[in-house]
Amino acid sequence: MDHDVILEKVISVVSETLEVPAGVEPTEQTVFKDLGADSFDLLELVTALEDEFDLTFDDEALEKIATVGDAVGAIEAAQQS
C-alpha cells in the first residue's frame, strides 16, 4: 500500500479515535500526546489501527509509536513482514 494512502487512513483513524477537534488537521509530525491522548487513548488508537489495516503490532513497534509518522512507519514495516 502506498505511503500517502496509509498516511491518509492513519490521519482519519487518529482524528476519529482521539476525537480531534474540527479545524485541527494531524500531520506526520503530530505527537499523539499533543492531541491530549493518554495511555488508554493510545491503546484504543492502536487497536483501531490494527483493525483498519488488518495487522498486529509487535511490542517493539508499539514502544516506538508516538507520532502519526511513527504509526505509518510501523504499519509499513508490518505489511512487509
All heavy atoms as a GROMACS GRO file, in nm:
protein
  610
    1MET      N    1   0.084  -0.118   0.000
    1MET     CA    2   0.000   0.000   0.000
    1MET      C    3   0.089   0.125   0.000
    1MET      O    4   0.189   0.130   0.068
    1MET     CB    5  -0.090  -0.003   0.124
    1MET     CG    6  -0.198   0.104   0.125
    1MET     SD    7  -0.307   0.097   0.271
    1MET     CE    8  -0.389  -0.058   0.244
    2ASP      N    9   0.052   0.223  -0.076
    2ASP     CA   10   0.126   0.347  -0.093
    2ASP      C   11   0.134   0.427   0.038
    2ASP      O   12   0.037   0.432   0.114
    2ASP     CB   13   0.056   0.429  -0.203
    2ASP     CG   14   0.123   0.562  -0.227
    2ASP    OD1   15   0.235   0.564  -0.279
    2ASP    OD2   16   0.060   0.665  -0.192
    3HIS      N   17   0.249   0.490   0.062
    3HIS     CA   18   0.272   0.568   0.184
    3HIS      C   19   0.163   0.673   0.204
    3HIS      O   20   0.112   0.689   0.316
    3HIS     CB   21   0.410   0.635   0.176
    3HIS     CG   22   0.441   0.724   0.293
    3HIS    ND1   23   0.491   0.674   0.411
    3HIS    CD2   24   0.426   0.857   0.310
    3HIS    CE1   25   0.506   0.775   0.497
    3HIS    NE2   26   0.469   0.886   0.438
    4ASP      N   27   0.128   0.747   0.100
    4ASP     CA   28   0.028   0.853   0.113
    4ASP      C   29  -0.110   0.799   0.148
    4ASP      O   30  -0.185   0.861   0.223
    4ASP     CB   31   0.021   0.937  -0.015
    4ASP     CG   32   0.147   1.019  -0.037
    4ASP    OD1   33   0.217   1.051   0.063
    4ASP    OD2   34   0.178   1.053  -0.153
    5VAL      N   35  -0.144   0.681   0.096
    5VAL     CA   36  -0.273   0.618   0.127
    5VAL      C   37  -0.274   0.576   0.274
    5VAL      O   38  -0.374   0.599   0.345
    5VAL     CB   39  -0.299   0.497   0.035
    5VAL    CG1   40  -0.422   0.420   0.078
    5VAL    CG2   41  -0.311   0.542  -0.110
    6ILE      N   42  -0.164   0.517   0.321
    6ILE     CA   43  -0.154   0.478   0.462
    6ILE      C   44  -0.166   0.601   0.550
    6ILE      O   45  -0.240   0.602   0.648
    6ILE     CB   46  -0.023   0.402   0.489
    6ILE    CG1   47  -0.022   0.268   0.414
    6ILE    CG2   48  -0.003   0.380   0.640
    6ILE    CD1   49   0.110   0.194   0.420
    7LEU      N   50  -0.092   0.706   0.515
    7LEU     CA   51  -0.095   0.830   0.593
    7LEU      C   52  -0.237   0.886   0.602
    7LEU      O   53  -0.283   0.923   0.711
    7LEU     CB   54  -0.001   0.934   0.532
    7LEU     CG   55   0.000   1.072   0.599
    7LEU    CD1   56   0.042   1.062   0.745
    7LEU    CD2   57   0.092   1.166   0.521
    8GLU      N   58  -0.306   0.890   0.491
    8GLU     CA   59  -0.443   0.942   0.489
    8GLU      C   60  -0.535   0.860   0.581
    8GLU      O   61  -0.614   0.915   0.657
    8GLU     CB   62  -0.496   0.940   0.346
    8GLU     CG   63  -0.632   1.004   0.328
    8GLU     CD   64  -0.675   1.004   0.182
    8GLU    OE1   65  -0.593   1.041   0.096
    8GLU    OE2   66  -0.790   0.966   0.157
    9LYS      N   67  -0.521   0.727   0.574
    9LYS     CA   68  -0.604   0.640   0.658
    9LYS      C   69  -0.569   0.657   0.806
    9LYS      O   70  -0.656   0.659   0.891
    9LYS     CB   71  -0.587   0.494   0.618
    9LYS     CG   72  -0.660   0.456   0.492
    9LYS     CD   73  -0.648   0.306   0.468
    9LYS     CE   74  -0.737   0.262   0.355
    9LYS     NZ   75  -0.747   0.116   0.349
   10VAL      N   76  -0.439   0.666   0.837
   10VAL     CA   77  -0.396   0.684   0.976
   10VAL      C   78  -0.451   0.815   1.030
   10VAL      O   79  -0.504   0.820   1.142
   10VAL     CB   80  -0.242   0.678   0.989
   10VAL    CG1   81  -0.197   0.724   1.127
   10VAL    CG2   82  -0.192   0.537   0.961
   11ILE      N   83  -0.441   0.922   0.954
   11ILE     CA   84  -0.494   1.052   0.999
   11ILE      C   85  -0.643   1.042   1.024
   11ILE      O   86  -0.694   1.096   1.123
   11ILE     CB   87  -0.458   1.164   0.898
   11ILE    CG1   88  -0.309   1.195   0.906
   11ILE    CG2   89  -0.542   1.289   0.923
   11ILE    CD1   90  -0.258   1.290   0.800
   12SER      N   91  -0.714   0.972   0.938
   12SER     CA   92  -0.857   0.954   0.955
   12SER      C   93  -0.889   0.879   1.085
   12SER      O   94  -0.975   0.919   1.163
   12SER     CB   95  -0.916   0.880   0.835
   12SER     OG   96  -1.052   0.854   0.855
   13VAL      N   97  -0.817   0.769   1.108
   13VAL     CA   98  -0.839   0.689   1.230
   13VAL      C   99  -0.801   0.770   1.354
   13VAL      O  100  -0.872   0.768   1.454
   13VAL     CB  101  -0.759   0.556   1.223
   13VAL    CG1  102  -0.763   0.483   1.357
   13VAL    CG2  103  -0.814   0.467   1.113
   14VAL      N  104  -0.691   0.843   1.348
   14VAL     CA  105  -0.647   0.926   1.461
   14VAL      C  106  -0.753   1.031   1.491
   14VAL      O  107  -0.793   1.051   1.607
   14VAL     CB  108  -0.511   0.993   1.432
   14VAL    CG1  109  -0.481   1.104   1.531
   14VAL    CG2  110  -0.400   0.890   1.432
   15SER      N  111  -0.801   1.099   1.388
   15SER     CA  112  -0.900   1.205   1.407
   15SER      C  113  -1.027   1.151   1.470
   15SER      O  114  -1.084   1.214   1.560
   15SER     CB  115  -0.932   1.272   1.273
   15SER     OG  116  -0.818   1.338   1.224
   16GLU      N  117  -1.070   1.034   1.424
   16GLU     CA  118  -1.194   0.975   1.477
   16GLU      C  119  -1.174   0.919   1.617
   16GLU      O  120  -1.253   0.947   1.708
   16GLU     CB  121  -1.241   0.865   1.383
   16GLU     CG  122  -1.374   0.804   1.425
   16GLU     CD  123  -1.420   0.699   1.326
   16GLU    OE1  124  -1.409   0.721   1.204
   16GLU    OE2  125  -1.468   0.594   1.373
   17THR      N  126  -1.068   0.842   1.636
   17THR     CA  127  -1.046   0.774   1.764
   17THR      C  128  -1.014   0.872   1.876
   17THR      O  129  -1.062   0.857   1.988
   17THR     CB  130  -0.933   0.671   1.750
   17THR    OG1  131  -0.964   0.582   1.643
   17THR    CG2  132  -0.915   0.591   1.878
   18LEU      N  133  -0.931   0.971   1.847
   18LEU     CA  134  -0.892   1.068   1.950
   18LEU      C  135  -0.984   1.190   1.953
   18LEU      O  136  -0.958   1.284   2.028
   18LEU     CB  137  -0.746   1.111   1.929
   18LEU     CG  138  -0.641   0.999   1.936
   18LEU    CD1  139  -0.502   1.057   1.918
   18LEU    CD2  140  -0.652   0.922   2.067
   19GLU      N  141  -1.088   1.185   1.872
   19GLU     CA  142  -1.186   1.294   1.866
   19GLU      C  143  -1.117   1.430   1.852
   19GLU      O  144  -1.137   1.522   1.931
   19GLU     CB  145  -1.277   1.291   1.989
   19GLU     CG  146  -1.358   1.163   1.997
   19GLU     CD  147  -1.442   1.150   2.123
   19GLU    OE1  148  -1.442   1.243   2.207
   19GLU    OE2  149  -1.507   1.046   2.138
   20VAL      N  150  -1.033   1.438   1.748
   20VAL     CA  151  -0.960   1.562   1.720
   20VAL      C  152  -1.062   1.668   1.680
   20VAL      O  153  -1.149   1.644   1.597
   20VAL     CB  154  -0.857   1.539   1.606
   20VAL    CG1  155  -0.788   1.668   1.569
   20VAL    CG2  156  -0.755   1.433   1.648
   21PRO      N  157  -1.052   1.787   1.742
   21PRO     CA  158  -1.149   1.894   1.712
   21PRO      C  159  -1.147   1.936   1.565
   21PRO      O  160  -1.042   1.930   1.500
   21PRO     CB  161  -1.104   2.010   1.801
   21PRO     CG  162  -1.003   1.956   1.895
   21PRO     CD  163  -0.952   1.828   1.838
   22ALA      N  164  -1.262   1.978   1.517
   22ALA     CA  165  -1.270   2.030   1.380
   22ALA      C  166  -1.172   2.144   1.365
   22ALA      O  167  -1.152   2.225   1.455
   22ALA     CB  168  -1.412   2.076   1.351
   23GLY      N  169  -1.108   2.151   1.250
   23GLY     CA  170  -1.011   2.256   1.225
   23GLY      C  171  -0.869   2.218   1.260
   23GLY      O  172  -0.774   2.286   1.223
   24VAL      N  173  -0.852   2.108   1.334
   24VAL     CA  174  -0.718   2.059   1.367
   24VAL      C  175  -0.689   1.942   1.274
   24VAL      O  176  -0.759   1.842   1.275
   24VAL     CB  177  -0.709   2.013   1.515
   24VAL    CG1  178  -0.573   1.952   1.543
   24VAL    CG2  179  -0.739   2.128   1.608
   25GLU      N  180  -0.587   1.955   1.192
   25GLU     CA  181  -0.551   1.851   1.095
   25GLU      C  182  -0.418   1.788   1.135
   25GLU      O  183  -0.312   1.852   1.121
   25GLU     CB  184  -0.541   1.910   0.954
   25GLU     CG  185  -0.508   1.810   0.846
   25GLU     CD  186  -0.621   1.711   0.818
   25GLU    OE1  187  -0.738   1.743   0.845
   25GLU    OE2  188  -0.592   1.601   0.770
   26PRO      N  189  -0.420   1.664   1.187
   26PRO     CA  190  -0.294   1.599   1.221
   26PRO      C  191  -0.204   1.583   1.098
   26PRO      O  192  -0.254   1.568   0.986
   26PRO     CB  193  -0.338   1.461   1.272
   26PRO     CG  194  -0.481   1.479   1.312
   26PRO     CD  195  -0.536   1.582   1.217
   27THR      N  196  -0.074   1.588   1.119
   27THR     CA  197   0.025   1.567   1.014
   27THR      C  198   0.116   1.452   1.057
   27THR      O  199   0.100   1.399   1.168
   27THR     CB  200   0.111   1.692   0.993
   27THR    OG1  201   0.190   1.714   1.111
   27THR    CG2  202   0.027   1.816   0.964
   28GLU      N  203   0.212   1.417   0.974
   28GLU     CA  204   0.305   1.310   1.010
   28GLU      C  205   0.383   1.343   1.138
   28GLU      O  206   0.421   1.254   1.212
   28GLU     CB  207   0.405   1.282   0.896
   28GLU     CG  208   0.349   1.194   0.789
   28GLU     CD  209   0.454   1.140   0.694
   28GLU    OE1  210   0.530   1.049   0.736
   28GLU    OE2  211   0.458   1.186   0.581
   29GLN      N  212   0.404   1.470   1.164
   29GLN     CA  213   0.481   1.511   1.281
   29GLN      C  214   0.397   1.523   1.408
   29GLN      O  215   0.452   1.543   1.516
   29GLN     CB  216   0.550   1.646   1.254
   29GLN     CG  217   0.659   1.640   1.150
   29GLN     CD  218   0.605   1.630   1.008
   29GLN    OE1  219   0.501   1.686   0.976
   29GLN    NE2  220   0.674   1.557   0.922
   30THR      N  221   0.267   1.509   1.397
   30THR     CA  222   0.179   1.526   1.513
   30THR      C  223   0.208   1.419   1.619
   30THR      O  224   0.209   1.300   1.590
   30THR     CB  225   0.031   1.517   1.472
   30THR    OG1  226   0.004   1.622   1.377
   30THR    CG2  227  -0.062   1.532   1.591
   31VAL      N  228   0.231   1.466   1.741
   31VAL     CA  229   0.254   1.377   1.856
   31VAL      C  230   0.119   1.350   1.921
   31VAL      O  231   0.043   1.443   1.948
   31VAL     CB  232   0.350   1.443   1.957
   31VAL    CG1  233   0.370   1.355   2.080
   31VAL    CG2  234   0.483   1.477   1.891
   32PHE      N  235   0.088   1.222   1.943
   32PHE     CA  236  -0.043   1.186   1.997
   32PHE      C  237  -0.070   1.253   2.132
   32PHE      O  238  -0.181   1.296   2.158
   32PHE     CB  239  -0.057   1.034   2.009
   32PHE     CG  240  -0.048   0.964   1.877
   32PHE    CD1  241   0.043   0.861   1.858
   32PHE    CD2  242  -0.127   1.000   1.770
   32PHE    CE1  243   0.052   0.796   1.736
   32PHE    CE2  244  -0.118   0.936   1.646
   32PHE     CZ  245  -0.028   0.834   1.630
   33LYS      N  246   0.030   1.263   2.216
   33LYS     CA  247   0.012   1.326   2.347
   33LYS      C  248  -0.024   1.474   2.332
   33LYS      O  249  -0.096   1.529   2.415
   33LYS     CB  250   0.136   1.309   2.433
   33LYS     CG  251   0.165   1.161   2.459
   33LYS     CD  252   0.196   1.135   2.602
   33LYS     CE  253   0.235   0.990   2.618
   33LYS     NZ  254   0.152   0.915   2.706
   34ASP      N  255   0.024   1.538   2.223
   34ASP     CA  256  -0.011   1.678   2.199
   34ASP      C  257  -0.159   1.694   2.164
   34ASP      O  258  -0.215   1.803   2.172
   34ASP     CB  259   0.074   1.738   2.086
   34ASP     CG  260   0.219   1.756   2.127
   34ASP    OD1  261   0.250   1.745   2.248
   34ASP    OD2  262   0.303   1.781   2.038
   35LEU      N  263  -0.223   1.582   2.123
   35LEU     CA  264  -0.366   1.584   2.095
   35LEU      C  265  -0.447   1.549   2.220
   35LEU      O  266  -0.567   1.533   2.213
   35LEU     CB  267  -0.399   1.483   1.983
   35LEU     CG  268  -0.337   1.513   1.847
   35LEU    CD1  269  -0.366   1.398   1.751
   35LEU    CD2  270  -0.392   1.644   1.791
   36GLY      N  271  -0.376   1.536   2.333
   36GLY     CA  272  -0.443   1.507   2.459
   36GLY      C  273  -0.461   1.359   2.487
   36GLY      O  274  -0.535   1.321   2.577
   37ALA      N  275  -0.393   1.274   2.411
   37ALA     CA  276  -0.408   1.130   2.428
   37ALA      C  277  -0.336   1.080   2.552
   37ALA      O  278  -0.219   1.112   2.574
   37ALA     CB  279  -0.355   1.057   2.305
   38ASP      N  280  -0.409   1.003   2.634
   38ASP     CA  281  -0.345   0.936   2.748
   38ASP      C  282  -0.319   0.790   2.710
   38ASP      O  283  -0.343   0.750   2.596
   38ASP     CB  284  -0.431   0.948   2.874
   38ASP     CG  285  -0.569   0.884   2.860
   38ASP    OD1  286  -0.590   0.801   2.770
   38ASP    OD2  287  -0.657   0.919   2.941
   39SER      N  288  -0.271   0.711   2.804
   39SER     CA  289  -0.235   0.573   2.771
   39SER      C  290  -0.356   0.491   2.726
   39SER      O  291  -0.344   0.407   2.636
   39SER     CB  292  -0.165   0.505   2.889
   39SER     OG  293  -0.247   0.509   3.004
   40PHE      N  294  -0.473   0.515   2.783
   40PHE     CA  295  -0.593   0.444   2.740
   40PHE      C  296  -0.629   0.482   2.597
   40PHE      O  297  -0.663   0.396   2.515
   40PHE     CB  298  -0.711   0.473   2.833
   40PHE     CG  299  -0.838   0.405   2.790
   40PHE    CD1  300  -0.855   0.268   2.810
   40PHE    CD2  301  -0.937   0.476   2.726
   40PHE    CE1  302  -0.971   0.205   2.768
   40PHE    CE2  303  -1.053   0.412   2.683
   40PHE     CZ  304  -1.070   0.276   2.704
   41ASP      N  305  -0.619   0.611   2.565
   41ASP     CA  306  -0.647   0.658   2.429
   41ASP      C  307  -0.551   0.594   2.328
   41ASP      O  308  -0.592   0.557   2.218
   41ASP     CB  309  -0.634   0.810   2.418
   41ASP     CG  310  -0.738   0.884   2.500
   41ASP    OD1  311  -0.853   0.835   2.510
   41ASP    OD2  312  -0.704   0.992   2.553
   42LEU      N  313  -0.425   0.583   2.368
   42LEU     CA  314  -0.326   0.523   2.278
   42LEU      C  315  -0.355   0.376   2.254
   42LEU      O  316  -0.340   0.327   2.142
   42LEU     CB  317  -0.184   0.543   2.333
   42LEU     CG  318  -0.136   0.688   2.337
   42LEU    CD1  319   0.000   0.696   2.404
   42LEU    CD2  320  -0.130   0.747   2.197
   43LEU      N  321  -0.398   0.305   2.357
   43LEU     CA  322  -0.436   0.165   2.341
   43LEU      C  323  -0.554   0.152   2.246
   43LEU      O  324  -0.556   0.067   2.156
   43LEU     CB  325  -0.470   0.103   2.477
   43LEU     CG  326  -0.514  -0.043   2.476
   43LEU    CD1  327  -0.406  -0.132   2.417
   43LEU    CD2  328  -0.550  -0.087   2.616
   44GLU      N  329  -0.653   0.239   2.263
   44GLU     CA  330  -0.770   0.240   2.175
   44GLU      C  331  -0.728   0.272   2.030
   44GLU      O  332  -0.777   0.211   1.935
   44GLU     CB  333  -0.869   0.344   2.226
   44GLU     CG  334  -1.003   0.340   2.160
   44GLU     CD  335  -1.102   0.438   2.222
   44GLU    OE1  336  -1.070   0.506   2.320
   44GLU    OE2  337  -1.213   0.446   2.168
   45LEU      N  338  -0.636   0.367   2.015
   45LEU     CA  339  -0.587   0.404   1.882
   45LEU      C  340  -0.514   0.287   1.814
   45LEU      O  341  -0.538   0.258   1.698
   45LEU     CB  342  -0.495   0.526   1.891
   45LEU     CG  343  -0.429   0.570   1.761
   45LEU    CD1  344  -0.534   0.609   1.657
   45LEU    CD2  345  -0.333   0.685   1.787
   46VAL      N  346  -0.426   0.222   1.888
   46VAL     CA  347  -0.352   0.108   1.833
   46VAL      C  348  -0.449  -0.001   1.788
   46VAL      O  349  -0.435  -0.058   1.679
   46VAL     CB  350  -0.250   0.054   1.936
   46VAL    CG1  351  -0.199  -0.084   1.897
   46VAL    CG2  352  -0.134   0.151   1.950
   47THR      N  353  -0.549  -0.028   1.870
   47THR     CA  354  -0.649  -0.130   1.835
   47THR      C  355  -0.724  -0.090   1.708
   47THR      O  356  -0.745  -0.173   1.618
   47THR     CB  357  -0.748  -0.150   1.951
   47THR    OG1  358  -0.675  -0.190   2.067
   47THR    CG2  359  -0.852  -0.255   1.918
   48ALA      N  360  -0.760   0.038   1.697
   48ALA     CA  361  -0.830   0.086   1.578
   48ALA      C  362  -0.742   0.075   1.453
   48ALA      O  363  -0.790   0.037   1.345
   48ALA     CB  364  -0.876   0.231   1.599
   49LEU      N  365  -0.613   0.106   1.468
   49LEU     CA  366  -0.521   0.096   1.354
   49LEU      C  367  -0.502  -0.051   1.314
   49LEU      O  368  -0.499  -0.082   1.194
   49LEU     CB  369  -0.387   0.160   1.388
   49LEU     CG  370  -0.387   0.313   1.399
   49LEU    CD1  371  -0.254   0.362   1.456
   49LEU    CD2  372  -0.415   0.377   1.264
   50GLU      N  373  -0.489  -0.139   1.412
   50GLU     CA  374  -0.474  -0.281   1.381
   50GLU      C  375  -0.598  -0.332   1.307
   50GLU      O  376  -0.585  -0.409   1.210
   50GLU     CB  377  -0.451  -0.362   1.509
   50GLU     CG  378  -0.314  -0.340   1.569
   50GLU     CD  379  -0.292  -0.413   1.700
   50GLU    OE1  380  -0.391  -0.437   1.774
   50GLU    OE2  381  -0.175  -0.446   1.729
   51ASP      N  382  -0.715  -0.289   1.349
   51ASP     CA  383  -0.839  -0.330   1.281
   51ASP      C  384  -0.846  -0.273   1.139
   51ASP      O  385  -0.880  -0.344   1.045
   51ASP     CB  386  -0.962  -0.284   1.360
   51ASP     CG  387  -0.980  -0.360   1.490
   51ASP    OD1  388  -0.916  -0.465   1.509
   51ASP    OD2  389  -1.061  -0.312   1.574
   52GLU      N  390  -0.812  -0.145   1.124
   52GLU     CA  391  -0.820  -0.078   0.994
   52GLU      C  392  -0.727  -0.143   0.892
   52GLU      O  393  -0.762  -0.157   0.775
   52GLU     CB  394  -0.786   0.070   1.009
   52GLU     CG  395  -0.781   0.148   0.880
   52GLU     CD  396  -0.918   0.170   0.815
   52GLU    OE1  397  -1.019   0.173   0.889
   52GLU    OE2  398  -0.923   0.183   0.692
   53PHE      N  399  -0.607  -0.180   0.937
   53PHE     CA  400  -0.506  -0.233   0.844
   53PHE      C  401  -0.492  -0.385   0.852
   53PHE      O  402  -0.405  -0.442   0.785
   53PHE     CB  403  -0.371  -0.165   0.869
   53PHE     CG  404  -0.372  -0.020   0.830
   53PHE    CD1  405  -0.398   0.080   0.922
   53PHE    CD2  406  -0.348   0.017   0.698
   53PHE    CE1  407  -0.400   0.214   0.886
   53PHE    CE2  408  -0.349   0.151   0.660
   53PHE     CZ  409  -0.376   0.249   0.754
   54ASP      N  410  -0.575  -0.450   0.932
   54ASP     CA  411  -0.576  -0.596   0.945
   54ASP      C  412  -0.436  -0.650   0.975
   54ASP      O  413  -0.382  -0.734   0.902
   54ASP     CB  414  -0.634  -0.661   0.819
   54ASP     CG  415  -0.666  -0.808   0.840
   54ASP    OD1  416  -0.696  -0.847   0.955
   54ASP    OD2  417  -0.659  -0.885   0.741
   55LEU      N  418  -0.377  -0.600   1.084
   55LEU     CA  419  -0.245  -0.643   1.126
   55LEU      C  420  -0.235  -0.635   1.277
   55LEU      O  421  -0.325  -0.584   1.343
   55LEU     CB  422  -0.136  -0.558   1.059
   55LEU     CG  423  -0.143  -0.406   1.071
   55LEU    CD1  424  -0.087  -0.358   1.203
   55LEU    CD2  425  -0.069  -0.341   0.957
   56THR      N  426  -0.124  -0.686   1.329
   56THR     CA  427  -0.096  -0.678   1.473
   56THR      C  428   0.045  -0.624   1.490
   56THR      O  429   0.139  -0.675   1.429
   56THR     CB  430  -0.107  -0.818   1.538
   56THR    OG1  431  -0.238  -0.869   1.514
   56THR    CG2  432  -0.084  -0.810   1.687
   57PHE      N  433   0.057  -0.520   1.573
   57PHE     CA  434   0.189  -0.464   1.602
   57PHE      C  435   0.258  -0.550   1.707
   57PHE      O  436   0.194  -0.594   1.803
   57PHE     CB  437   0.177  -0.321   1.657
   57PHE     CG  438   0.121  -0.222   1.560
   57PHE    CD1  439  -0.002  -0.161   1.584
   57PHE    CD2  440   0.190  -0.187   1.445
   57PHE    CE1  441  -0.054  -0.069   1.495
   57PHE    CE2  442   0.138  -0.095   1.356
   57PHE     CZ  443   0.016  -0.035   1.381
   58ASP      N  444   0.389  -0.570   1.692
   58ASP     CA  445   0.462  -0.639   1.798
   58ASP      C  446   0.498  -0.536   1.906
   58ASP      O  447   0.486  -0.416   1.886
   58ASP     CB  448   0.585  -0.712   1.745
   58ASP     CG  449   0.688  -0.622   1.679
   58ASP    OD1  450   0.698  -0.503   1.715
   58ASP    OD2  451   0.760  -0.670   1.590
   59ASP      N  452   0.539  -0.586   2.023
   59ASP     CA  453   0.566  -0.498   2.137
   59ASP      C  454   0.674  -0.395   2.106
   59ASP      O  455   0.665  -0.280   2.150
   59ASP     CB  456   0.606  -0.580   2.260
   59ASP     CG  457   0.490  -0.661   2.315
   59ASP    OD1  458   0.374  -0.626   2.286
   59ASP    OD2  459   0.515  -0.760   2.386
   60GLU      N  460   0.775  -0.435   2.031
   60GLU     CA  461   0.885  -0.343   1.996
   60GLU      C  462   0.832  -0.226   1.914
   60GLU      O  463   0.868  -0.111   1.937
   60GLU     CB  464   0.994  -0.418   1.920
   60GLU     CG  465   1.115  -0.333   1.891
   60GLU     CD  466   1.223  -0.412   1.819
   60GLU    OE1  467   1.242  -0.531   1.851
   60GLU    OE2  468   1.289  -0.354   1.732
   61ALA      N  469   0.746  -0.254   1.818
   61ALA     CA  470   0.688  -0.149   1.735
   61ALA      C  471   0.600  -0.056   1.818
   61ALA      O  472   0.603   0.066   1.800
   61ALA     CB  473   0.607  -0.210   1.620
   62LEU      N  474   0.523  -0.114   1.910
   62LEU     CA  475   0.433  -0.033   1.992
   62LEU      C  476   0.508   0.071   2.075
   62LEU      O  477   0.461   0.183   2.093
   62LEU     CB  478   0.351  -0.122   2.086
   62LEU     CG  479   0.241  -0.203   2.021
   62LEU    CD1  480   0.176  -0.294   2.124
   62LEU    CD2  481   0.137  -0.112   1.958
   63GLU      N  482   0.624   0.032   2.127
   63GLU     CA  483   0.704   0.122   2.210
   63GLU      C  484   0.753   0.244   2.133
   63GLU      O  485   0.782   0.348   2.192
   63GLU     CB  486   0.823   0.048   2.269
   63GLU     CG  487   0.784  -0.056   2.370
   63GLU     CD  488   0.903  -0.138   2.420
   63GLU    OE1  489   1.019  -0.101   2.389
   63GLU    OE2  490   0.879  -0.239   2.488
   64LYS      N  491   0.761   0.233   2.000
   64LYS     CA  492   0.817   0.340   1.918
   64LYS      C  493   0.710   0.430   1.856
   64LYS      O  494   0.744   0.525   1.787
   64LYS     CB  495   0.903   0.279   1.807
   64LYS     CG  496   1.022   0.203   1.860
   64LYS     CD  497   1.100   0.140   1.748
   64LYS     CE  498   1.217   0.059   1.803
   64LYS     NZ  499   1.289  -0.010   1.698
   65ILE      N  500   0.583   0.402   1.878
   65ILE     CA  501   0.477   0.481   1.816
   65ILE      C  502   0.438   0.597   1.906
   65ILE      O  503   0.374   0.578   2.009
   65ILE     CB  504   0.353   0.394   1.783
   65ILE    CG1  505   0.390   0.283   1.685
   65ILE    CG2  506   0.241   0.480   1.728
   65ILE    CD1  507   0.278   0.185   1.656
   66ALA      N  508   0.480   0.717   1.867
   66ALA     CA  509   0.447   0.837   1.943
   66ALA      C  510   0.385   0.944   1.854
   66ALA      O  511   0.322   1.037   1.904
   66ALA     CB  512   0.572   0.893   2.011
   67THR      N  513   0.406   0.932   1.723
   67THR     CA  514   0.354   1.030   1.628
   67THR      C  515   0.277   0.960   1.517
   67THR      O  516   0.284   0.838   1.502
   67THR     CB  517   0.469   1.110   1.561
   67THR    OG1  518   0.543   1.022   1.477
   67THR    CG2  519   0.562   1.175   1.664
   68VAL      N  520   0.208   1.039   1.437
   68VAL     CA  521   0.138   0.985   1.321
   68VAL      C  522   0.239   0.917   1.228
   68VAL      O  523   0.215   0.807   1.179
   68VAL     CB  524   0.060   1.097   1.247
   68VAL    CG1  525   0.006   1.047   1.114
   68VAL    CG2  526  -0.053   1.151   1.335
   69GLY      N  527   0.352   0.980   1.206
   69GLY     CA  528   0.456   0.923   1.120
   69GLY      C  529   0.509   0.791   1.173
   69GLY      O  530   0.536   0.699   1.095
   70ASP      N  531   0.524   0.780   1.306
   70ASP     CA  532   0.567   0.655   1.366
   70ASP      C  533   0.466   0.544   1.336
   70ASP      O  534   0.504   0.430   1.306
   70ASP     CB  535   0.582   0.668   1.518
   70ASP     CG  536   0.692   0.761   1.561
   70ASP    OD1  537   0.783   0.790   1.481
   70ASP    OD2  538   0.686   0.807   1.678
   71ALA      N  539   0.338   0.577   1.346
   71ALA     CA  540   0.233   0.479   1.319
   71ALA      C  541   0.238   0.434   1.173
   71ALA      O  542   0.228   0.314   1.143
   71ALA     CB  543   0.096   0.536   1.353
   72VAL      N  544   0.257   0.529   1.083
   72VAL     CA  545   0.267   0.496   0.940
   72VAL      C  546   0.387   0.402   0.917
   72VAL      O  547   0.375   0.301   0.849
   72VAL     CB  548   0.279   0.623   0.854
   72VAL    CG1  549   0.313   0.589   0.709
   72VAL    CG2  550   0.152   0.706   0.862
   73GLY      N  551   0.500   0.435   0.975
   73GLY     CA  552   0.619   0.351   0.960
   73GLY      C  553   0.599   0.210   1.016
   73GLY      O  554   0.642   0.112   0.955
   74ALA      N  555   0.532   0.199   1.130
   74ALA     CA  556   0.506   0.068   1.190
   74ALA      C  557   0.412  -0.013   1.102
   74ALA      O  558   0.429  -0.135   1.088
   74ALA     CB  559   0.447   0.086   1.330
   75ILE      N  560   0.315   0.053   1.042
   75ILE     CA  561   0.221  -0.017   0.952
   75ILE      C  562   0.295  -0.065   0.828
   75ILE      O  563   0.280  -0.179   0.784
   75ILE     CB  564   0.103   0.075   0.915
   75ILE    CG1  565   0.015   0.096   1.038
   75ILE    CG2  566   0.022   0.017   0.799
   75ILE    CD1  567  -0.081   0.213   1.028
   76GLU      N  568   0.378   0.022   0.771
   76GLU     CA  569   0.456  -0.018   0.652
   76GLU      C  570   0.547  -0.136   0.684
   76GLU      O  571   0.556  -0.231   0.605
   76GLU     CB  572   0.538   0.101   0.601
   76GLU     CG  573   0.452   0.209   0.539
   76GLU     CD  574   0.529   0.336   0.502
   76GLU    OE1  575   0.634   0.365   0.565
   76GLU    OE2  576   0.484   0.406   0.413
   77ALA      N  577   0.611  -0.135   0.799
   77ALA     CA  578   0.701  -0.244   0.838
   77ALA      C  579   0.622  -0.373   0.860
   77ALA      O  580   0.665  -0.480   0.818
   77ALA     CB  581   0.777  -0.207   0.966
   78ALA      N  582   0.505  -0.363   0.922
   78ALA     CA  583   0.423  -0.481   0.948
   78ALA      C  584   0.371  -0.542   0.818
   78ALA      O  585   0.358  -0.664   0.806
   78ALA     CB  586   0.307  -0.446   1.041
   79GLN      N  587   0.342  -0.458   0.721
   79GLN     CA  588   0.291  -0.507   0.594
   79GLN      C  589   0.400  -0.576   0.512
   79GLN      O  590   0.370  -0.660   0.428
   79GLN     CB  591   0.228  -0.394   0.512
   79GLN     CG  592   0.096  -0.348   0.568
   79GLN     CD  593   0.034  -0.236   0.487
   79GLN    OE1  594   0.102  -0.165   0.413
   79GLN    NE2  595  -0.096  -0.219   0.503
   80GLN      N  596   0.526  -0.541   0.536
   80GLN     CA  597   0.638  -0.600   0.462
   80GLN      C  598   0.682  -0.732   0.520
   80GLN      O  599   0.751  -0.809   0.455
   80GLN     CB  600   0.756  -0.503   0.456
   80GLN     CG  601   0.726  -0.382   0.372
   80GLN     CD  602   0.838  -0.279   0.375
   80GLN    OE1  603   0.938  -0.297   0.444
   80GLN    NE2  604   0.821  -0.172   0.302
   81SER      N  605   0.644  -0.759   0.646
   81SER     CA  606   0.692  -0.883   0.709
   81SER      C  607   0.592  -0.994   0.698
   81SER      O  608   0.490  -0.988   0.641
   81SER     CB  609   0.727  -0.860   0.855
   81SER     OG  610   0.630  -0.790   0.924
   0.00000   0.00000   0.00000
